[in-house]
Amino acid sequence: MSTIGWIIIAAAVVTYLTRIGGYLVLSQFERVHPRIEAGLNAVPAAVLTTLVAPAVMQGGPAEWLSISIAGLVALRGGLLSMFLVGAIVLVVARQFFA
């Protein structure tokens, strides 16, 4: 097996251990403290922000329009609808603004 194959296997194992490790640690407690639960609930929003913020800050009108409309959809719809509408608006807007 090549070096790249071993790197991919090692990355998969480390990723799995990281994910299962958090579950195993939290499963040892009968009840999770409300502050820890609030912190864990904030993780998806923080990750999404770190992915979206650079594109918005360095983007142009197409990205700004897309994030604005996706934000409005997020107020009424779910995560999937927000993502789909934002992606579609971005693709269409790039055709007009590029």
Contacts in CASP RR format, 6 or more apart in sequence:
PFRMAT RR
TARGET T0000
AUTHOR 0000-0000-0000
METHOD contacts of the structure
MODEL  1
MSTIGWIIIAAAVVTYLTRIGGYLVLSQFERVHPRIEAGLNAVPAAVLTT
LVAPAVMQGGPAEWLSISIAGLVALRGGLLSMFLVGAIVLVVARQFFA
26 32 0 8 1.000
32 40 0 8 1.000
52 67 0 8 1.000
55 63 0 8 1.000
56 63 0 8 1.000
56 64 0 8 1.000
56 67 0 8 1.000
60 97 0 8 1.000
61 93 0 8 1.000
61 97 0 8 1.000
62 90 0 8 1.000
62 93 0 8 1.000
62 94 0 8 1.000
62 96 0 8 1.000
62 97 0 8 1.000
62 98 0 8 1.000
63 90 0 8 1.000
65 89 0 8 1.000
65 93 0 8 1.000
66 86 0 8 1.000
66 87 0 8 1.000
66 89 0 8 1.000
66 90 0 8 1.000
66 93 0 8 1.000
67 86 0 8 1.000
69 85 0 8 1.000
69 86 0 8 1.000
69 89 0 8 1.000
70 82 0 8 1.000
70 83 0 8 1.000
70 85 0 8 1.000
70 86 0 8 1.000
70 89 0 8 1.000
71 82 0 8 1.000
73 81 0 8 1.000
73 82 0 8 1.000
73 85 0 8 1.000
73 86 0 8 1.000
74 82 0 8 1.000
END
